Amino acid sequence: MFQHFARFYQSLVTSLNDLNTWLPSLLLRLVLAWEFGEAGWAKLHGQNWFAEVQFPFPFNLLPASLNWNIAMTFELVGAAALILGVFTRFFSLSLIVITLVAIASVHWPEHWRTVGDILIGYRFEDTEGDGFGNYKLPLLYLLMLLPLVTQGAGKCSVDRLLSHMCDARR
């Protein structure tokens, strides 16, 4: 009985390890592509509200229209790249920069004096308009992008195909 269970468990672990080489990164890429693509699409078809935003250095040196176009372009092209898994590390890192700028300029608390004030902003919406921010969702995006930067796109990606093509030429 124990040997049967041990073989079943080992088989299950082997199957999960095989899935781990492609499924988590694919799902991360697809979810993030949806989110950033949606944001880019909204910018493409919306009004530029960046003029009302205080950007951190060095982005505060750029005109609002240029910041708008940079964010929109990287969100749209980055979403497509994530879907395909092409240049995944570059676009994931680029989207991290965009997200950090968004947190610093839009989602971070306006006025805070204590860690408790910062923690109030760990929420999805700033419905009260109380100035404590709403950085929970962008923080989750950062955490989701991090494995794509450090581990790449996974087996189910153009990056993997390009890597094999480059290895074959050596």
N, C-alpha and C positions, 0 to 999 in steps of 0.2 A: 504494500500500500504506500509506504513512504517513498520507495523508489519510483513508483508511478507518479506521485505528486512531484518529486524532485525533477523527473524528466519533463513533466508538463511545465513546471515553473521555468526550467532552463530553456525550453522551447519558446515560452512566452517572452522571456528576457531577450533572447536572440532576435525574435521578431520585432520587439520594441526597439532594440538597438539598430536594426536595419531601417526602421521607420525614422529614427532619430537623425539619420544622415540626410534626409530631404524634407520630411513633412513639417517640422516646426519652423524651419526657415521659410518654406513656401507659404505657410499660413501667416507668418509675420509679414512677409513681403506683400501678400494680397491685402491684408487688413490695413497696413500702412499706406499702400498705394490707393486704396479706396479713400482713406481719410485725407491724405495730402492732395490727391486728385480732386476731391470734392472742394477743398479749400482753394486750390488753383482755379478750378472751373468757376467758382463763385467770384473770384477776383477778375477773371477774364470777362465775365458778364455783369459785373457790378460796378459801383461807384468807388473811386479811390478815397478811402477814409484815412489813409496814412498821414495826411497833412495834420491831423489832430493828435498824432502820436509823438511822444518824445522818445526817439531812438537812442540807444547807447552808442558810444564811440566805437568804431569809426562810422557807423551807419548814419549818425546824426549829421555827418558832413555831406551826405548825398541828398539830392532832391527827393521829396516824397514820391514823385512819379517813378523815379528810378528804383527806389526801394520796392515800390508796388510791383514793378515789372520784374525785378530780380526774384522776389518771393513767388510771384505767379509762375514764372518760367521754371524755376527749380521745383515748385510743387507739381506742375503738370509733367514736365520731362522726367523728374524724379519718380513720379508715380508710374509712368510708362516703363522706366528702367527697372523699377522694383518688380513690376509684373513679369517682365522678361528675365529678370535676374542678370542684368547686364550692367557692368561697372557699379555693382551693388555697394561696395565699400565707399566709393567716391560719393555716390548720391545719398547714401545713408548718413555719411559725415556732413554733407551739405545740408541735409534736412535737419540734422542736429543743430547746426549753426542757426538755421532759420528759426527753429523751435526755441533755442536759447534767446535769440533776439526778441521773439514774441513774448516769452516769459518776462524778460527784462523790461520790455516797453509797454505791454498790454496787461499781462496776467499777474504780475507781482504786486504785492500790496503797495498802495500809494504812500501810506503813512504807517510806520511800525516802529515800536520802541523795544519790544520784547520778543523772544522766541514764540511766546503765546500768540502775539499778534500775527506773526508769520504763519503759524499753524492754522489760524482761522482761514487763511487763504487756500488751504489744501481742500478745495471743493471744486465741483464741476461748474457751478454758475455763481456769478456775483449778483444774485437777484435783488439783494437789498441795496445795492449801490453804496455800500458802507466803506468802500476804499480798502477792504482787506484782500482784494484780488480773488483769482480763481485759477490757480496754476496746476490743479490736479491732473487734468487731461493732458496738457503738454508735457508734464513730468512723466506720465505713463508712456507717451510717445517716445520720449528720450530713452526710457528703459527698454522699450521694444526695439528701437533702432540700434542700441548698443551691441547686441549679439550679431547683427548683420555687419557691423563695422569690424568686430573682432573675429568672427567666424566665417564671414562671407555669405554667399547666396545659397549654398548647399548644392546637392547633387542635381536637383531639378532646376537648372538655370543655364543661361547662355554663358555666364562666367565659367561654369564647369566645362562646357563645350569648348570655349576658347582656350582654356587651360590645357585641355587634352590635345587640341590642335597645335599649340605652341610646344608641348612636350614631344609630340610626334615629329616635329621639324628638327629637333636637336639630334 
